[in-house]
């Protein structure tokens, strides 16, 4: 199953009207894009709206106890 980054961002855009859900939606969208795309973590961070690429890395690691690379399929 392949999904475009634009399609993956739809939940983020829907939740943007709910201020307290916005950061959660950004994090979920970033984590969702890690698996099916070859985008770098930096590129994903910028596409979902993070100003600093290190932010989603830190949040994913905090929330899951795994580095973002853990969610990529093995090559």
N, C-alpha and C positions, 0 to 999 in steps of 0.2 A: 504494500500500500504506500503510495507516494502522496505527499501533501505539500502544497506550495507554502512558502512563508506567509504569504498574504492570507491564505485560508486559515492557517494556524493562528493568526493574529485576531481573527474574528471574535473569539471570546474576550480578548483584551479590549477590543473596541466596544463591545456590548457592555462590559463591566466598567468602562471608563466613567460612566455617569454616577457610579457609586464610589465615592472617594475612599472609603475604607477597604473596598475590594480591589482598588487599582493596583497596589503593590503585589497583592496575592496573584492577581491575574497576570501581571508581568512575569512573576517568578514561574508560574505554571506554564506560560507560553514559552519562556526561555527553555525550561526543562524539556518541554514537549518537542521543541525544535532540535534538540541535541541528537536524538536518535535517528530520525529519518533523513536528515540533511547532512551535507558535508561542510556546512558553514562553520567557521571558527567561533569559539565562544565570544570573542571580541565582536564579530559581525552580528551574532545573535543578540548580544547585549545592546548594540546600537539600534538594531531593528525593532526591538520591543520597547525601547525608550529609556534605557539606562544611560546616564551620562558617563559613568565610569565602567569599563569592562570588568574590573575586579569585583564589582558589586554582585552580579549574579553568581560568580564563582563562589564567593564567600557565603551567600545565602543558600545556594544548593548544598554546599558542604555542611553548613549549619543544620539545615532541615533534614538532610538524608544521611549525614555522616560519610558521604562519598564525594569524591572529586567529580566534576562534570564529565570527565572522560569515562567514568564508570558506566554512563548511560549510552555510550556509543557502542554499536555492534563491533565484535571482534573482526579485524581485517582478514 
